[in-house]
C-alpha cells in the first residue's frame, strides 16, 4: 500500500510540476537567443545585419503621407503657374524640338522600308538593282 501511495504521489508531483511550468532547473530566458542555440554566435550577427537591411529598406520607402504631401505641392505649383506657361504643341511643318520638352514623335514622317526588291531566281527575275540568284552553274574546274 505504501508503494502505491508513493508512486501515485510522485506521478502527481511530476504532473503538477510539468503543468506549472517546471522548477526552473535548466530554464533559459526567452529573450536571449544566444543561450538557446548552440553555435548561435555565428548566426546572430547575420540576423542582426539582415534586420538592419530590412530597417533601412523600410525607412527608404515612400509613405502614403509623403505621397499626399507631394500631390498637394504639385497642385499648388499648378495653381501658381497656371496653364499659360505650357509650350504649345508643334503642328505639321513646324521645326521639331529634338532636345526640348515638346513631344514630336507623332509628327515624324513615315519611314519607307524595303526600297529595293528582293532578287529572284534566274536572270529573268532580277530586281530593280539587276541582282538575281543564279541557278545551277556547273563547277567544271573542281569537277572536270
Protein Blocks (a to p, Z undefined) as FASTA:
>chain_A
ZZmmmmmmmmmmmmmmmmnnpjoiopacfklmklmpghklmmmmmmmmmmmmmmmmmmmp
ccfklmmmmmmmmmmmmmmnommlpccdddehiacdfklmbdcklmpccddehkbacdde
hjklccfkopacdehiacfklmZZ
